[in-house]
Amino acid sequence: MPLALLALATAAFGIGTTEFVMMGLLPDVADDLHTSVPTAGYLVSAYAIGVVVGAPLLTALGSRVPRRRMLLLLMGLFTVGNLASALAPGFGTLVAARVLAGLPHGAFFGVGAVVAARLVREGRQARAVATMFLGLTVANVVGVPAATLLGQHLGWRATFLVVTAIGLAAMAALAALVPDIPADGRQSLGRELRALGDRQVLLGLLTAVFGFAGVFAVYSYLASMTTEVMGLGESSVTLVLALFGIGMTLGALAAGPLTDRALRPTLYGSLAALALALVAFRLTLHVPWAALVLVVVLGAVGFMTTTPLQMLVMDKARHAPTLASASNHSAFNLANAGGAWLGGAAVTAGWGWSSPALVGAALAVAGLAVAVTAGLLDRTAKGASRLVAGSPLGGPSVSPTSSRASGS
């Protein structure tokens, strides 16, 4: 495995930690900045807004920047955003800092996925992309619980100082391990936008919005389900979130090889399994041991959708994949916000804390319907290309044995 992939995974670990840790720090931030917890919740939305806006904007602005330099610039912006969060004097400046920290998120994963796919030989591209995403899942197993405990004991600002240090370490690793990969000279904003407008790309993004919203309809309220429905104590919430993160990691490990072998079947299977697992979770919430097992399953099948969706939009935008790849993360964050909103609406309507699971199942089914429709249209389209084939994604491969990114 090229060592450059480990550098990308390190950066993904830092990004994943700062994205999700705020959910565990909201009471501490609210108390310190003299605001309510619901108001502090806007800090989660602020980061998501940064992702949605920054993914297409920064990707377009950096379309002609060499790939390693682009990754370093994006990670630098991420690091500055987290340092600004740690030093924010008030709530308003913290909101602005969270938007700043979120801006490079989608663009980094978009560019990083294209770079990862070009570092390996044909037939192993999905595995390379999944390796980068592994940093994101490990962040949910280790980074988020550890950063939450740190913030609770040393103050929430200490958490963002540590993430700043992770950002600096990731920049050093990227500079040392990622090879020089020039931007595709044929690329232009118009070319990228035309690729983004491809019907299959748009259907892939829509699949991400609906399918992944099914995950966040439940994940956003997992802490309340743990205490209000499973009947476990508040001290168990960290364990439950870690179990979900373990499932995400298992899903990421499985998704790469499966996607390389059969992209669309992997996508269909993971979405169908997600819908079934959400229904089963709803039915077993009052049986804690069974519910905890299903938390792992939910994390696994939910995250198994990400790699095939990433590879799908990159392939269908083959001649200009970077903007489409980055926009996929905008879609995931729209799913984050939409799933949380719909799950909360069900609770507010009086349907109970278990209702987000059924909302999530319905969203997963909707995502599956879009994915199957896209597959049928793709099959009947004249001259439809293979999903993962040919010269990898907009440029020649960079041999891992011929560059300083090589490793085992």
C-alpha positions as CSV (number, residue, x, y, z in Angstrom):
1,M,0.0,0.0,0.0
2,P,1.4,3.4,-0.9
3,L,2.4,5.4,2.2
4,A,0.7,8.4,0.6
5,L,-2.6,6.7,1.4
6,L,-1.7,6.8,5.1
7,A,-1.0,10.5,4.8
8,L,-4.5,11.0,3.3
9,A,-6.0,8.8,6.0
10,T,-4.3,10.9,8.7
11,A,-5.8,14.1,7.3
12,A,-9.2,12.3,7.1
13,F,-8.8,11.4,10.8
14,G,-8.4,15.0,11.7
15,I,-11.3,16.1,9.6
16,G,-13.6,13.4,11.0
17,T,-12.7,14.3,14.5
18,T,-13.5,18.0,14.2
19,E,-16.7,17.3,12.3
20,F,-18.3,15.0,14.9
21,V,-16.7,16.0,18.2
22,M,-18.9,19.1,18.5
23,M,-21.9,16.9,19.1
24,G,-20.3,15.7,22.3
25,L,-19.0,19.2,23.4
26,L,-22.2,21.2,22.9
27,P,-23.1,21.3,26.7
28,D,-19.6,22.5,27.6
29,V,-19.5,25.1,24.8
30,A,-22.9,26.4,25.7
31,D,-22.0,26.7,29.4
32,D,-18.7,28.5,28.6
33,L,-20.2,30.9,26.1
34,H,-23.4,31.5,28.1
35,T,-25.9,30.2,25.6
36,S,-28.3,27.3,25.4
37,V,-27.5,23.9,24.1
38,P,-30.1,24.2,21.2
39,T,-28.4,27.5,20.2
40,A,-25.0,25.9,20.4
41,G,-26.3,23.3,18.0
42,Y,-25.9,25.8,15.3
43,L,-22.2,25.1,15.5
44,V,-22.9,21.7,13.9
45,S,-24.9,23.3,11.1
46,A,-22.2,26.0,10.6
47,Y,-19.6,23.3,9.8
48,A,-22.1,21.6,7.4
49,I,-22.7,24.9,5.6
50,G,-19.0,25.3,5.2
51,V,-18.7,21.9,3.6
52,V,-21.7,22.4,1.2
53,V,-20.4,25.8,0.1
54,G,-16.7,25.0,0.1
55,A,-16.7,21.7,-1.8
56,P,-17.7,23.1,-5.2
57,L,-16.2,26.6,-4.7
58,L,-12.7,25.6,-3.6
59,T,-12.5,22.7,-6.0
60,A,-13.3,25.0,-8.9
61,L,-10.8,27.6,-7.8
62,G,-8.1,25.0,-7.4
63,S,-8.8,23.0,-10.6
64,R,-5.4,24.0,-12.1
65,V,-3.3,23.7,-8.9
66,P,-1.0,20.7,-8.7
67,R,-2.7,18.1,-6.5
68,R,-0.2,17.9,-3.7
69,R,-0.1,21.6,-3.3
70,M,-3.9,21.7,-3.4
71,L,-4.1,19.2,-0.6
72,L,-1.7,21.2,1.5
73,L,-3.6,24.4,0.9
74,L,-6.8,22.8,1.9
75,M,-5.3,21.2,5.0
76,G,-3.8,24.5,5.9
77,L,-7.2,26.2,5.7
78,F,-8.6,23.4,7.9
79,T,-5.8,23.9,10.5
80,V,-6.4,27.7,10.6
81,G,-10.1,27.1,11.0
82,N,-9.5,24.9,14.0
83,L,-7.0,27.2,15.6
84,A,-9.6,30.0,15.2
85,S,-12.1,27.8,16.9
86,A,-9.8,27.3,19.8
87,L,-9.2,31.0,20.2
88,A,-12.7,32.3,19.4
89,P,-13.6,34.9,22.0
90,G,-17.4,34.5,21.6
91,F,-20.2,32.5,20.1
92,G,-20.4,34.5,16.8
93,T,-16.7,34.2,16.1
94,L,-16.9,30.5,16.9
95,V,-19.7,30.0,14.4
96,A,-17.5,31.8,11.7
97,A,-14.5,29.6,12.7
98,R,-16.6,26.5,12.3
99,V,-17.7,27.6,8.8
100,L,-14.0,28.2,7.9
101,A,-13.0,24.8,9.2
102,G,-15.7,23.1,7.1
103,L,-14.9,24.9,3.9
104,P,-12.0,22.6,2.8
105,H,-13.7,19.4,3.9
106,G,-15.4,18.3,0.7
107,A,-12.7,19.7,-1.6
108,F,-10.1,17.8,0.4
109,F,-11.9,14.5,0.1
110,G,-12.8,15.2,-3.6
111,V,-9.2,15.9,-4.5
112,G,-7.9,13.2,-2.2
113,A,-10.1,10.5,-3.7
114,V,-8.9,11.3,-7.2
115,V,-5.3,11.2,-6.0
116,A,-5.8,8.0,-4.1
117,A,-7.3,6.3,-7.2
118,R,-4.3,7.4,-9.3
119,L,-1.7,6.0,-6.8
120,V,-2.7,2.3,-7.4
121,R,-3.1,0.0,-10.4
122,E,-6.3,-0.6,-12.2
123,G,-8.7,-2.8,-10.2
124,R,-7.7,-1.5,-6.8
125,Q,-8.9,2.1,-7.0
126,A,-11.9,1.6,-4.7
127,R,-9.7,0.0,-2.1
128,A,-7.4,3.0,-2.2
129,V,-10.3,5.4,-1.8
130,A,-11.7,3.3,1.1
131,T,-8.3,3.4,2.8
132,M,-8.4,7.2,2.8
133,F,-11.9,7.1,4.3
134,L,-10.7,4.6,6.9
135,G,-9.2,7.7,8.7
136,L,-12.7,9.1,8.9
137,T,-14.1,6.0,10.5
138,V,-11.3,5.6,12.9
139,A,-11.9,9.2,14.0
140,N,-15.4,8.0,15.2
141,V,-13.9,5.1,17.1
142,V,-10.9,6.8,18.7
143,G,-10.7,10.5,17.8
144,V,-14.2,11.7,18.8
145,P,-14.5,9.8,22.1
146,A,-10.9,10.8,23.1
147,A,-11.4,14.4,22.0
148,T,-14.7,14.6,23.9
149,L,-13.2,13.4,27.1
150,L,-10.3,15.8,26.7
151,G,-12.7,18.7,26.2
152,Q,-14.8,17.7,29.2
153,H,-11.7,17.6,31.5
154,L,-9.5,20.4,30.0
155,G,-12.1,22.5,28.3
156,W,-13.4,22.5,24.8
157,R,-10.7,24.8,23.5
158,A,-8.1,22.1,24.3
159,T,-9.9,19.8,21.9
160,F,-9.5,22.2,19.0
161,L,-5.9,22.8,19.8
162,V,-5.3,19.1,19.6
163,V,-7.1,18.9,16.2
164,T,-4.9,21.9,15.1
165,A,-1.8,19.8,15.9
166,I,-3.3,16.8,14.0
167,G,-3.8,19.2,11.0
168,L,-0.1,20.2,11.2
169,A,1.0,16.6,11.4
170,A,-1.2,15.7,8.4
171,M,0.3,18.6,6.4
172,A,3.8,17.3,7.1
173,A,2.8,13.8,6.1
174,L,1.2,15.0,2.8
175,A,4.3,17.1,2.0
176,A,6.6,14.1,2.6
177,L,4.6,11.2,1.1
178,V,2.3,12.4,-1.6
179,P,4.0,12.5,-5.0
180,D,4.0,15.4,-7.4
181,I,0.8,15.0,-9.4
182,P,0.1,17.9,-11.9
183,A,-3.4,19.1,-12.4
184,D,-4.9,17.9,-15.6
185,G,-4.1,20.7,-18.1
186,R,-7.3,19.9,-20.0
187,Q,-9.5,20.8,-17.0
188,S,-11.5,24.0,-16.8
189,L,-14.5,25.1,-14.7
190,G,-16.8,24.7,-17.7
191,R,-15.6,21.1,-18.2
192,E,-16.0,20.3,-14.6
193,L,-19.5,21.8,-14.5
194,R,-20.5,19.9,-17.6
195,A,-19.3,16.6,-16.0
196,L,-21.2,17.5,-12.9
197,G,-24.4,17.9,-15.0
198,D,-24.2,14.4,-16.3
199,R,-27.4,12.5,-15.5
200,Q,-25.7,9.6,-13.8
201,V,-23.6,11.9,-11.7
202,L,-26.7,13.8,-10.6
203,L,-28.5,10.5,-9.8
204,G,-25.5,9.4,-7.8
205,L,-25.5,12.6,-5.8
206,L,-29.3,12.2,-5.2
207,T,-28.7,8.6,-4.0
208,A,-26.2,9.9,-1.5
209,V,-28.7,12.6,-0.2
210,F,-31.5,10.1,0.4
211,G,-29.5,7.0,1.3
212,F,-27.1,8.6,3.7
213,A,-29.9,10.6,5.3
214,G,-31.2,7.3,6.5
215,V,-28.0,6.9,8.6
216,F,-28.1,10.4,10.1
217,A,-31.8,10.2,10.9
218,V,-30.7,7.7,13.6
219,Y,-27.1,8.7,14.4
220,S,-28.2,12.2,15.3
221,Y,-30.5,10.8,18.1
222,L,-28.5,7.7,19.1
223,A,-27.6,9.3,22.5
224,S,-31.3,9.9,23.4
225,M,-32.3,6.4,22.1
226,T,-29.6,4.9,24.4
227,T,-30.9,6.6,27.5
228,E,-34.7,7.0,26.8
229,V,-35.5,3.7,25.0
230,M,-32.7,1.2,25.7
231,G,-32.7,2.3,29.3
232,L,-29.0,2.6,29.6
233,G,-27.2,5.3,31.6
234,E,-25.6,8.4,30.2
235,S,-22.1,6.8,30.7
236,S,-23.1,4.2,28.1
237,V,-23.5,6.8,25.3
238,T,-19.7,7.0,24.6
239,L,-19.7,3.2,24.3
240,V,-22.6,3.2,21.9
241,L,-21.0,5.9,19.7
242,A,-17.8,3.9,19.7
243,L,-19.7,0.8,18.6
244,F,-21.2,2.7,15.7
245,G,-17.7,3.9,14.8
246,I,-16.4,0.3,14.9
247,G,-19.2,-0.7,12.5
248,M,-18.2,2.2,10.2
249,T,-14.6,1.0,10.1
250,L,-15.7,-2.6,9.3
251,G,-17.9,-1.2,6.5
252,A,-15.1,0.8,5.1
253,L,-12.8,-2.2,5.1
254,A,-15.4,-4.4,3.3
255,A,-16.5,-1.7,0.9
256,G,-13.2,-1.3,-1.0
257,P,-12.8,-4.9,-2.3
258,L,-16.5,-5.3,-2.9
259,T,-16.8,-2.1,-4.9
260,D,-13.7,-3.1,-7.0
261,R,-15.5,-6.4,-7.8
262,A,-19.1,-5.2,-8.4
263,L,-19.9,-1.5,-7.8
264,R,-23.6,-1.3,-8.3
265,P,-24.5,-4.6,-6.6
266,T,-22.4,-3.3,-3.6
267,L,-24.4,-0.1,-3.6
268,Y,-27.8,-1.8,-3.9
269,G,-26.9,-4.4,-1.3
270,S,-25.7,-1.9,1.3
271,L,-28.8,0.4,0.9
272,A,-31.1,-2.6,1.2
273,A,-29.3,-3.9,4.2
274,L,-29.4,-0.4,5.7
275,A,-33.2,-0.3,5.4
276,L,-33.6,-3.7,6.9
277,A,-31.2,-3.0,9.7
278,L,-33.0,0.2,10.6
279,V,-36.4,-1.6,10.9
280,A,-34.7,-4.4,13.0
281,F,-33.2,-1.7,15.2
282,R,-36.6,-0.1,15.8
283,L,-38.0,-3.5,16.8
284,T,-35.1,-4.4,19.2
285,L,-34.6,-1.1,21.0
286,H,-36.1,-2.5,24.2
287,V,-33.6,-5.4,24.1
288,P,-30.3,-3.6,24.8
289,W,-27.9,-6.4,23.8
290,A,-29.6,-6.9,20.4
291,A,-29.9,-3.1,19.9
292,L,-26.1,-2.7,20.5
293,V,-25.3,-5.5,18.0
294,L,-27.5,-3.6,15.5
295,V,-25.7,-0.4,16.2
296,V,-22.5,-2.0,14.9
297,V,-24.4,-3.3,11.9
298,L,-25.9,0.1,11.1
299,G,-22.5,1.7,11.2
300,A,-21.2,-1.0,8.8
301,V,-23.9,-1.1,6.2
302,G,-24.4,2.7,6.4
303,F,-20.8,3.5,5.6
304,M,-20.5,0.7,3.0
305,T,-22.6,3.1,0.8
306,T,-19.9,5.8,0.7
307,T,-17.2,4.1,-1.3
308,P,-19.4,2.9,-4.2
309,L,-21.1,6.3,-4.4
310,Q,-17.7,8.0,-4.5
311,M,-16.4,5.7,-7.2
312,L,-19.7,6.0,-9.2
313,V,-19.6,9.8,-9.5
314,M,-15.9,9.8,-10.2
315,D,-16.3,7.3,-13.0
316,K,-19.3,8.9,-14.6
317,A,-17.5,12.3,-14.5
318,R,-14.4,10.5,-15.8
319,H,-12.9,13.4,-17.8
320,A,-13.5,15.9,-15.0
321,P,-14.0,13.9,-11.8
322,T,-12.7,16.3,-9.1
323,L,-15.7,18.6,-8.8
324,A,-18.1,15.7,-8.9
325,S,-16.1,13.9,-6.2
326,A,-16.1,17.0,-4.0
327,S,-19.8,17.6,-4.6
328,N,-20.5,14.1,-3.3
329,H,-19.4,15.3,0.1
330,S,-21.8,18.3,-0.2
331,A,-24.5,15.6,-0.8
332,F,-23.4,13.7,2.3
333,N,-23.7,16.8,4.4
334,L,-27.1,17.6,3.0
335,A,-28.0,14.1,4.0
336,N,-26.6,14.8,7.5
337,A,-28.7,17.9,7.9
338,G,-31.8,16.5,6.2
339,G,-31.8,13.2,8.1
340,A,-31.3,14.9,11.4
341,W,-34.2,17.3,10.6
342,L,-36.6,14.6,9.5
343,G,-35.7,12.4,12.4
344,G,-36.3,15.3,14.8
345,A,-39.5,16.2,13.2
346,A,-40.8,12.6,13.9
347,V,-39.9,13.0,17.5
348,T,-41.5,16.4,17.8
349,A,-44.6,15.0,16.2
350,G,-45.0,12.7,19.2
351,W,-44.0,9.5,17.5
352,G,-41.4,8.7,20.1
353,W,-37.6,8.4,20.3
354,S,-37.6,5.2,18.3
355,S,-39.4,6.8,15.3
356,P,-36.2,8.1,13.6
357,A,-35.3,4.5,12.8
358,L,-38.4,4.1,10.7
359,V,-37.8,7.5,9.1
360,G,-34.2,6.4,8.3
361,A,-35.5,3.1,6.8
362,A,-37.9,5.1,4.5
363,L,-35.0,7.3,3.4
364,A,-32.8,4.3,2.7
365,V,-35.5,2.8,0.5
366,A,-35.8,6.1,-1.4
367,G,-32.1,6.1,-2.0
368,L,-32.2,2.5,-3.2
369,A,-35.0,3.4,-5.6
370,V,-32.9,6.2,-7.1
371,A,-29.9,3.9,-7.3
372,V,-31.8,1.2,-9.1
373,T,-33.4,3.7,-11.5
374,A,-29.9,5.0,-12.3
375,G,-28.6,1.5,-12.9
376,L,-31.4,0.7,-15.3
377,L,-30.9,3.9,-17.2
378,D,-27.2,3.3,-17.3
379,R,-27.7,-0.2,-18.6
380,T,-29.9,0.9,-21.5
381,A,-27.9,4.0,-22.4
382,K,-26.1,3.8,-25.7
383,G,-22.4,3.2,-25.3
384,A,-22.5,3.0,-21.5
385,S,-19.0,2.5,-20.2
386,R,-17.8,0.1,-17.5
387,L,-18.1,1.6,-14.0
388,V,-14.5,1.3,-13.0
389,A,-12.2,0.8,-16.0
390,G,-9.7,2.4,-18.2
391,S,-7.1,5.1,-17.4
392,P,-8.0,5.9,-13.8
393,L,-10.1,9.0,-13.4
394,G,-8.7,11.8,-15.5
395,G,-5.0,11.0,-15.7
396,P,-2.3,8.4,-15.8
397,S,-1.6,6.2,-12.8
398,V,1.3,7.2,-10.5
399,S,3.2,4.0,-9.8
400,P,3.6,3.5,-6.1
401,T,6.9,1.7,-6.8
402,S,8.3,4.6,-8.7
403,S,7.6,7.5,-6.4
404,R,8.4,8.6,-2.9
405,A,4.9,7.6,-2.0
406,S,5.9,3.9,-2.2
407,G,5.5,1.6,0.8
408,S,4.1,-1.7,1.9
